[in-house]
Amino acid sequence: MCRWDDFRLFAFYSANGTVDVDLLDGIDYRPALFQFGSSLEQVFAIYCTVLQVDAKGTVLSEGDAQHRAAQWIRAHGDRR
């Protein structure tokens, strides 16, 4: 079982505009992400797919999951 705190924090970072600040520095992705639900759903699907949890429920890859979601956000919102 995964700790809900990791999901809660990722949701907070998404809404706050602070998902992987190194990769997304200077990009306000929130208008594009929250305009339609499917973009936000995609971000959470990527995050959850990459997230690894051991048998005791310890999250092993929160940073990797957040970074991969940020990569998708960047590709979706910044076509450069």
C-alpha positions in Angstrom: 0.0 0.0 0.0 1.3 3.4 -0.9 1.4 6.3 1.5 -1.3 8.9 0.7 1.0 11.7 1.7 2.9 11.2 -1.6 -0.2 11.6 -3.6 -1.4 14.6 -1.6 2.0 16.3 -1.9 2.1 15.7 -5.7 -1.4 17.1 -6.0 -0.3 20.2 -4.0 2.8 20.7 -6.1 0.6 20.4 -9.3 -1.9 23.0 -8.2 0.8 25.2 -6.7 2.9 25.2 -9.9 5.9 23.6 -8.2 6.2 20.2 -9.9 10.0 19.6 -10.5 10.9 23.3 -10.3 14.3 22.7 -12.0 12.7 21.3 -15.2 9.7 23.6 -15.2 11.3 26.8 -14.0 9.6 29.8 -15.6 6.8 27.8 -17.1 3.3 28.3 -15.8 1.7 25.1 -16.8 -1.4 25.4 -14.7 -3.8 27.1 -17.1 -3.2 24.4 -19.8 -3.2 21.6 -17.3 -6.4 22.5 -15.4 -8.4 23.8 -18.4 -9.4 20.2 -19.4 -9.5 17.3 -17.0 -7.8 14.8 -19.3 -4.4 16.6 -19.1 -4.5 16.5 -15.3 -5.6 12.9 -15.4 -2.6 12.1 -17.7 -0.2 13.7 -15.3 -1.4 11.6 -12.4 -1.5 8.5 -14.5 2.2 9.0 -15.4 3.1 9.8 -11.8 1.3 6.7 -10.5 2.8 4.4 -13.2 6.4 5.4 -12.3 5.9 5.4 -8.6 7.4 2.3 -7.0 6.4 1.1 -3.6 7.9 -1.8 -1.6 6.0 -4.5 0.3 6.1 -2.4 3.4 4.5 0.5 1.7 7.7 2.6 1.5 7.8 4.8 -1.6 11.0 4.2 -3.5 10.8 6.5 -6.5 8.8 9.6 -5.7 11.5 11.9 -7.2 11.6 9.8 -10.4 7.8 9.8 -10.6 7.5 13.6 -10.1 10.3 14.2 -12.7 8.6 12.0 -15.3 5.3 13.8 -14.8 7.1 17.1 -15.1 8.6 15.9 -18.4 5.2 15.3 -19.8 3.9 18.6 -18.5 6.8 20.4 -20.2 6.2 18.6 -23.5 2.5 19.4 -23.3 2.9 23.0 -22.3 6.2 24.2 -23.9 6.6 23.1 -27.5 10.2 24.4 -27.8 
